[in-house]
Amino acid sequence: MTEGTKAAASAPPGADPGRARREPCCSPTLRHDGPRGPRPIDPTPGPTISPAEQCFVPGGRFLMGDRFGDGDPADGEVPVHEVHVDPFTIDATAVTNGAFAAFVDATGYVTDAETHGFSAVFHMALAAHPSDVMGPAAGAPWWLGVRGASWRNPGGRFSDLEGLDDHPVVHVSWDDAVAYCTWSGRRLPTEAEWEFASRGGLTGARFPWGDELKPDGVWRTNIWQGDFPVHNSAEDGWVTTAPVRSFAPNHYGLWQTVGNVWEWCADWFDPSYYRTSPSDNPQGPGRGTTRVLRGGSYLCHDSYCNRYRNAARSSNTPDSSMGNAGFRTVATTHPEEA
C-alpha cells in the first residue's frame, strides 16, 4: 500500500496457509503513519438514543478454551482452564449501524477510518472508483486498502447504509468501540466474559448452539460457503453482513456471537496468556500491541480460517478497521440488581 500504510499480517513465506497464522483473512493490520489516539467526545448519552436490548448473564464458572484441538497453535486457545466471571449484562446483538449513527449524531465523533482516510474492504464488497484502491494487503490480496471506506461507506465511496440500519456497524476500530462505550455508559467485554456469554451455558461446546456446524443440515451462522476467496455460494443467505437478528439466539438470548462480524474485546492479546491467567474475572495481559477479537465473520471458511467458534481468538491493532469487524457492549451487574 502507499501513503504510509502497510499491511503487516501475512503468513510466513512458503508456509502452508492451512497451518500458518491466518490473520489476513480475518482482519488485516493496517499500520498508519500520523497522529492517533482517543478523540474527545461527550460522554453523556444523547437524548435520542434508545438503549439496546440487554441480556442478563448470570456469571459463574466455566472451562475456557478449545477442548477439541480446532485452534491454530499461534492463537493460544489452550490450555483449557477454569474461569469465574461475575454477573453482567451484554448487548443482545452487535452494535448496529443505526445505533452507531445515533452516537455520531450526538457527539460528532470521527472514526479512525475517517481520520486516516481509508479502511480495509473485502474485494467482493468493493464499491469505489479504481483510483480509490490503494492496493492489496500483503499475503491477502482479497483485502484492499480503499480511500473513503468507513462505517458510512462500507464498500467505498459508491456505497452507503441504505437498508442496513439493522446490520452490524463495521470499519470501526477498537478505539472507536471504546468511544461508543464511553458515550453509552458501558464497556467492552473482557475476553472471558465474551466467551462465557457466547457459550450460553453449554459446557465446552464448539458453537453457541452445540458441537455440530449444521444441525439437521441447516446453517446457524453467517460464514463463507464455496471457494474462498473467489466464490461465495451464500447458502446461508448472505455474502457479506447479515442483519443482527438473523438465525437464532443462544440460551442467554445473544444473536450471532460467531460469524457475521468479529467483535472487539477489552483485553490485550497474548497467545501465552492462558498459561498464567487468573481464575477469577481475568482482565487480560497488562500490556500489548494488539487487542483481542472474537467470534469470526462472514469471511470465515474451514479451508483457511475456522475461527467461527466459541473458543477461537484473533487480534489486531487498536486503530485498525475493516469491513468485517464490529463490537457489542457490556456492564457489570451488581448482586442487588441481579
Secondary structure, DSSP 8 states (H G I E B T S, - for coil): --TT-EE-----TT--TTTS--HHHH---EE--S--S------S--TT-----EEEE--EEEEES-SSS-S-GGG---S-EEEEE--EEEESS--BHHHHHHHHHHH----HHHHHTEEEEEGGG--S-GGGEEEEETTEEEEEEEET-SSSSTTSTT---TT-TTSB--S--HHHHHHHHHHHT-B---HHHHHHHHHTT-TT-SBTTBS-SSGGG---S----EETTTEE--TTS-SS---TT-S---TTS---SSSSSEEEEEEE--TTGGGT--SBS----S--SSEEEES--TT-BTTTB---STT-EEEE-TT--BTTEE---EEE--TTT-
